[in-house]
């Protein structure tokens, strides 16, 4: 049996989580045939890992401008997209028209026009697009899906989801390209796509209308100066500025080999500065957002995201016509340090104690009870390992009892909540998702979408 051929575009920190298992655990049935990136330095780091610690071999490294040449020369079966969000649509569309299937890191893309381009390319080519929604694959979140699906609280009528990003993980988005709406679509698209997809999937429902608010109230120069933190604005970045060393938001790109070789070494050829000051000018995304979503089947979601909390985690409650489920997840804090899966660990920060996760059911007219969930370890609550198996394992089932596979339409259903939220903030009015991108108008459930 011939091996499945994979090529990767985008060799930043996130790609490690997908490339290492491909060339180690699953190398007998898969092969990495090429990588592509703006930065030769970043690709050199990956090729060093491939030929060294991972016991594989170096692969052809193509500059971003030679993406089409890579596909033509290396003939991958699947292109894995891990570039910045605003470029996802371009690589997905080109790969589809070149005859490849695609797996893309979330989000699918960042705006309605780019989303329509992907859906049109998929229809024209018939190729498969999958979205790497790792949140679905964490066992404790799958347990929530099981409880809802089996009717433990009857029909769910409303959901409340509060997500807290702390001044470690949350702040890191404001150091990076994510802090520019043109690159990320804002965190309502980049980060919240996880949360919107979870609710869509938990409810098996398709979002229909959004009303949102969002403001930049903590990060950025003006906010720092207004609360008396002006001294924290005096340097453009953190690495190489001695006066920044006592800054609680300090990040040293010389602290680790991945940071040095992926980001410090890649600055000259990519222009990307990984450790920009979170209190600089030019940040144009909100750091505090709230919205309401109505689904085609009538359920309502109330959602909030705060990016400057002293603690990290989420609370979700489901109100059903036969009871209530409360889901609590505070497993500690981390940030993307471009480490291999086996090296992943939670950060030790004041106020970031890991309280764990629990699920509690409150039936009508009966005593409440905790639902036992096995302890998990590893990145994203153990989800990454399970997700990678679904991508790479020769014996991975084609179907999943909990419908965790996500294609292009389900990827669109997630991002369109955030995209509609951005539009709602601009217009100060509700936005219908079908006015942005029409998703199978006859479908009622998310599972009816690809």
N, C-alpha and C positions, 0 to 999 in steps of 0.2 A: 504494500500500500504506500503510495507516494505521500510525502509529508505536506501539510498545509503551509503555504508560504505567506509570511507576514512582513509588511514594511511599516515603519513608524515615521510619522511626521510630527516633530516637536519632541525635543530631548531635554526638557527641563526636569524639575524634581518629580512631578507626578508620573512620568513615564517609567521610572524605576519600578514602580509597583506592578507594572504590566510586563515589562521586558524581562526582569530577572526570572519570574516563574516560567515564562515562555522558553527560555534557553537553558533552564535547569530541570525543574520538575517535569515539564512537558516536552522536552526536546526530542523524545523518541518519535513523536508523531507530528511535530511542528518544527519550522525553522524560521529564524529571522534572516531575511535576505538583504535588507538595507535599512538605513536611517536617513532622515532628512531634517535639516534645521537651518535657521538663519546663521547660527554660530558654529564655525569649525571647531572652536575650543570645546564647546559642549559635546559635540559629536566625538571629539578625540577622547574626552573623559569616558564616554560610554564604550568606545572601542577598547579603551584600556581595561575597563571592567570585564568586557566580553572575552578578551584574550587572556585576562589575568584571573581574578578571583572566581569568575563564573565558569571558567574552564571550557569556554566555547571557542570562538575565533572572531577576529575583527571582520566587520562587514562593510560593503561600500557605503560611503558617507556622501550624500548629495546636498549641495546648498539649496535653499528654498526655491531659488529661481530655476532649478533643474528637477523639480518635482515630477513633471511629466516624463522627463528622460528616465527618472528612477523607475517609474511604472513600466515604461516601454522596455527598458533594459533588463530589469530584475523580475518582471512578471509575477508580482505578488497576487495571491488569491484574495487577501484581505489587507486593506490599509487601515492602520490604527491611528486615529487623530488625537494628538495631545498638545497641539499648539495653543496659542492664546485664543480666547473664545471668539473674537471678532473674525478670525480666519477659518474657523471650522467649516463654514458653508462652502468656501472656495475649494478647500481640499476634498470635502465630501463630494461635491458636485463633479469635480474633475476625476476623482477616483471612480465614481459610478459610471461616468461616460467612457472611462477607459476599460470597463468590464470587470471592476473589482467590487467585492463586498466591502462594507465599512463598519468598523467599530469606532465610536467617538466617545471620548471623555465628555462628561456632562459639562455645561449645557449643550444641547444640540446646536444652537446658535444664539444670537443676541437680539434680533429684531424680526419684525413680521416679514419684511421683504426677503431677508436671507432665509427665513423659514420656508417661505413659499418656493424659493429657488431649490431648496433641498427636496421638498415634496414633489415638485415638478420633475426633477431629475430622477427621483426614484420611480415615479410612474412611467417615465420615458424608457428607463433601462430595465426595470424589474429586478434590480439587484437589491440585496439585503442591507439594511442599516440597523445597527444596534447601538443603544446608548448605555454607557457604563454607570447605571444608577446603583452604586454599591450600597446605599442605605437600605434598599429593599432586602438585601441578602443577609443582613445581620440577624442572628437567630432570635433575639428578643423582640425585634420589630416584626419578624415573621410570626411570632406568637400573638402579637396584637392582631395581625391579619386573620389568624386562625380563629381568635375569639369573636371577631366581628362577623366573619364569614359563617360561623356555626350558630350565629344568632343568640349569643349569650345575653346580650342586652336588647334583643329584638331589632327593630329597624332603627339605624342611627339617623338622627334628625339634625344634629349640629355637632361641630368640632371646634375646640379652641386649642390653638397651638402657639405657645410662647417659646421662642428660641433666643438664648443669650449667648452672644459671642463675647469673650472677655478681652481684657487689655493685653493679652498675649496673642492668642489666635486671631481675634477680631482686629486688633491693631495691625496685624501683618498684612491684611488686605489693603491697608492704607499706605503701606510702604511700596507696594508693587503696582503693576499695570492695572490691577483690578480697580484702582481708585479713579480710573478714567472711564466714563460711561461709554465712550467710543470703542473701548477695548473689551469691556466686560458686560455692557448693558445694564450696569449697576449690580449691587448684590441681590436685588430682587430677582435678577436673572441668574447670576453666577452661583450664589450660595443658596438662595431660597428655592431654586429648582429642586434641590434635595427634598425640601419640606413639602413643596406643592406636589411633587411626585408621590411622596409617601401618602399624603392624604388622598390624592386621586386613586392610588392603588389600594389603600386600606378600605376606602368606600366603594371601590369599583365604580367610580363615577367620573363624568366628564365635566370640567368647569365651563360655565356659561357666561358669567358676568362678574366684574371686579370693580370695587371702589377702594381707593387707596390714598394714604397720606405718607409723606416722607420728607425729612429735613436733614441737613448736616448740622449737628448741634454740638459735637465734641471734637472731632478731628479738624485739621486745617488751622492756618495761622490766626484768623480772626477769633475763633473760639478759644484757642489757647490764651491769647492776649486778654480776652474779655474776662477770664476767670483768674488771671494773675500768673499764668504759666508762660509769659513772654520769653524767659530765658531758654525754654525748650525749643524755640523757633529759630535759633541763631546759627544753625548749621544745616546745609542742604541734605546731608545724609549722615550716617552714624559711623561707618568704618573709616578709619583714618583721621577722625576728629577727636583729639584727646579730651576736649571740653564736653564731649557727649557721653563720656564713660559712666557718669553717675546718673544719666537720664534713665528713668524706669522703662523707657521705650527703646533703649539701646539695643542694636543688633550688630554683631561683629561678623563680617563675612570671612574673616580669617580664622574663625573658631574651629572650622572643620574642613576636611578634605573636599566633601561635596560642595560646600559653599565656595571654597577657593577655586576649584577646578570648573564648576559649572557656571558660577556667577562672576566672581572676580576676574577669572581668566577670560570670560566671555563678554566682558564689558566693551572691549576695544572693537570686536567684530560685530556685535549685535546692538550696541548702544543701550542695553538694558541695565538699569541700576536697581538692584534688588533691595537695597536698604535705604530708600528715601525717607526723609523726615516726615513723620505722620502729621506734623504741624506746619507743613509748608503751604504755599499758595498753589492753586491749580487743581485741587481735589474737587471733583464735580459730581460725586455720588452721595446719596444720603447715608447716614450712619444710624438712623432711627426710622423705622418703617412700620406701618400698620395697614391692614387691608381686610376687606370682607369679600368673600367669594360665594356666589350662588351657583349650584350645580344643576345640570339639566334635569336631574331627578329630584330636585327640591332641597337637598341638604345645604347647609350654610357653614362656611368656615370663617372663624375670626382668627386672624394671624398677626403676630408682632415679631419683629426682629430688632434687637438692640445690639450694637457692635462695640460697646465700651463698658460692659458689665464687669464687676469684680469676680464673677464666677461664670462658668461655661456649662451649658446643657440645655435641656428642654423639658417642658411640661406639656402634655397633651391630654385633653379630656374629650370623651365621646358621650354624648347624651342620646340614649336610645329610648324607645317607647316601653322598654321593660327593664331599664336600669342605666347604669353609668360605668364607664371604664376610665380610670386615671392611670396614665403612664408617665413615669418620672425617670429621667435619664440625666444623671450628673456623674460622668465617669472620669472627670479630670480635664486637664487642658493639654494642648499640643499645638504645634504649628508645623508647616511643611518644611522639613529640614533636608529634603532630598535624600533620605536614608533608605536603605534596603528594607524590605518587610521584616526581616529577622532582627533588625536593629531598631525598629520602632519602639518608642517608649513615651509614656506621658511625661510632661514637664512638671517639675516641682516649683510651684509658684505660690506665694502667699494668697490664701483665700481660694485656692483652686483644688481643695481636697476632693478626692473621688468619693462620692457617696453611693455610687453604684446605680443600678437601674431596678425599678420594680413596677409591677403591674397589679392594680387592685380593682376588683369588680364589686360594684354596689348594686345588687339586684333590687328591684322593687319588693318591699315587704319581706325581705330576708336579710340575714346577716351578710356583711361584706367579707371578702376573703382575698388574700394574696395569691397570685398565680405563680407557681414555681417556674423559674427560668434558669437553665444551666449557666454557670459563669463562663464568660468568653474572654479571650485575649487576642492581641494582634490589632492591626490597623483597622479603624472604623468598626470596632466592636466585633472583630472576627469576620467581617463581611468580605474584605478583599480576597481572602483565600478562597472562599466559596464562589465568589464571582469569577475569579480567574479559572477555576475548574470548569465553570459553565462555558467559558470561551475556548478553552484549550484541550480539555480532557477528551480522549478518543471515545470513552464510554459515557460522556455526559449525555443525559436524556434530552431528546428534542423538545419535550414539553416539561412543564413544571407544575406540580399540584397547586402551588400558590401564585402562579402567573407572574413570576418575578422577571421573566424576560421582557425587555422593553425595546420596541422598534421605533421607527421614525415618527409614527403618529402619536404614540404615547410620549415620546420625547417632546413633541410639539405641544401636547396637552399640558405638560409641565411648564415649559418656558413661556407659554402664552399667558399664564397667570401673571408671571413677573413682567412680561412685556406690556400687558394690559394695565398692570399696576403703575408702571412708569408713565404710560399715556394718561391714566387717570389723575396722577399727581400733576401732570402738566395742564390738563383740561379742567381739573376740579369737578369731575363728573364721572358717573359710571361708564364703563367701557364693556361692550359685548365682544367676546372673543371671536365670534364668527365674522365680525366686521373687520377683524385683522387677518385671520386665516380661517377658512372654512374647513372644519374637521368633520368628515362623514356625517352630514346632518341627520341621517336616519339612526345613527348609533345612540344608545342610551347609556351603556356601560363602558368603562375604560377597556375592559377585556374584549370588547368588540372592535377596538382599534388595534392596528398592528403595533 
